[in-house]
Amino acid sequence: MSITLKERNQTLKEFFDRKTVGYDDVHNAFLDSKKALTAALPDGVSSVLDLGAGTGMELISLFERFPDIAVTAADISEEMLSVLKKRPFADHVSFVIGDFFETDFGGNYDAMISTSALHHFSPEEKLVLYRKVYDALKPGGLFVSSDKMAPTPTQQEENFRMLAEDPHRFPHMDTPLTVAAECTVLEAVGFHIIEVTATSNQDYYLIKAQV
Ligand SMILES: C[S@@+](CC[C@H](N)C(=O)[O-])C[C@H]1O[C@@H](n2cnc3c(N)ncnc32)[C@H](O)[C@@H]1O
């Protein structure tokens, strides 16, 4: 039996709503790929939307570098966001709570960032999502993603095949795209790829794309 995108996203919400205790301790191992987002942004950035902000770990370095930045945190898990809301910079953050595919991101952002939040979507689903991202950025705006990527096209296809075979593996099985497949989707919606860098976290790559 297949499972719809909406059902998968609801499953993700329930999964992350139960994950807050100890989340930051586990994700400390991925701090490098989170900090890489801040390092990839140019001086002068003043408005950023974080797709899948969760507990806001990547925002710590962002606010260290840009103390006056306005951040919009988009996430489906109110429990994950409740941790973010206790951080010292929370007053500078506004929230878009709900499924990426259903919420209104607003617009005119200098940049949109995302880490560890986008490795559960197919190329077709990402085409829809990245079009939304593109439309919410100002001309010349940046989308910077630091996320898990599949090492080969064969592995990418194998993961999707395994998930189709047993949808109950979701969300414990990741279905990342390869770097090349990610870039193809981004370019299909109009982005120009300006940087692809490996992070020190295995299989995590930073992709910087511009409107
Ligand atoms: C692994 S956590 C990453 C959190 C944070 N970016 C970090 O790196 O620590 C993934 C986050 O993405 C959110 N997320 C996943 N799918 C989503 C969707 N379809 N719509 C909105 N948020 C989603 C989850 O609720 C979760 O908070």
The ligand as an SDF file (V2000), in Angstrom:
LIG
                    3D

 27 29  0  0  0  0  0  0  0  0999 V2000
   16.2410   16.5220   11.3570 C   0  0  0  0  0  0  0  0  0  0  0  0
   15.2750   17.9260   11.7580 S   0  0  0  0  0  0  0  0  0  0  0  0
   16.4080   19.2650   11.3410 C   0  0  0  0  0  0  0  0  0  0  0  0
   16.2150   20.4510   12.2490 C   0  0  0  0  0  0  0  0  0  0  0  0
   17.2860   21.5170   12.1010 C   0  0  0  0  0  0  0  0  0  0  0  0
   17.2840   22.0620   10.7530 N   0  0  0  0  0  0  0  0  0  0  0  0
   18.6400   20.9290   12.4230 C   0  0  0  0  0  0  0  0  0  0  0  0
   19.4540   20.7500   11.4920 O   0  0  0  0  0  0  0  0  0  0  0  0
   18.8940   20.6190   13.5860 O   0  0  0  0  0  0  0  0  0  0  0  0
   14.1240   18.0640   10.3980 C   0  0  0  0  0  0  0  0  0  0  0  0
   13.0510   19.1140   10.6530 C   0  0  0  0  0  0  0  0  0  0  0  0
   12.3130   19.3040    9.4460 O   0  0  0  0  0  0  0  0  0  0  0  0
   10.9370   19.3770    9.7620 C   0  0  0  0  0  0  0  0  0  0  0  0
   10.1710   18.9180    8.5940 N   0  0  0  0  0  0  0  0  0  0  0  0
   10.3310   17.7530    7.9400 C   0  0  0  0  0  0  0  0  0  0  0  0
    9.4390   17.6630    6.9460 N   0  0  0  0  0  0  0  0  0  0  0  0
    8.6880   18.7690    6.9770 C   0  0  0  0  0  0  0  0  0  0  0  0
    7.6010   19.2470    6.1880 C   0  0  0  0  0  0  0  0  0  0  0  0
    7.0830   18.5380    5.1880 N   0  0  0  0  0  0  0  0  0  0  0  0
    7.1010   20.4650    6.4580 N   0  0  0  0  0  0  0  0  0  0  0  0
    7.6170   21.2070    7.4840 C   0  0  0  0  0  0  0  0  0  0  0  0
    8.6350   20.7890    8.2880 N   0  0  0  0  0  0  0  0  0  0  0  0
    9.1660   19.5940    8.0220 C   0  0  0  0  0  0  0  0  0  0  0  0
   10.7840   18.4610   10.9650 C   0  0  0  0  0  0  0  0  0  0  0  0
    9.6270   18.7540   11.7210 O   0  0  0  0  0  0  0  0  0  0  0  0
   12.0790   18.7050   11.7280 C   0  0  0  0  0  0  0  0  0  0  0  0
   11.9510   19.7130   12.7040 O   0  0  0  0  0  0  0  0  0  0  0  0
  1  2  1  0
  2  3  1  0
  2 10  1  0
  3  4  1  0
  4  5  1  0
  5  6  1  0
  5  7  1  0
  7  8  2  0
  7  9  1  0
 10 11  1  0
 11 12  1  0
 11 26  1  0
 12 13  1  0
 13 14  1  0
 13 24  1  0
 14 15  1  0
 14 23  1  0
 15 16  2  0
 16 17  1  0
 17 18  1  0
 17 23  2  0
 18 19  1  0
 18 20  2  0
 20 21  1  0
 21 22  2  0
 22 23  1  0
 24 25  1  0
 24 26  1  0
 26 27  1  0
M  CHG  2   2   1   9  -1
M  END
$$$$
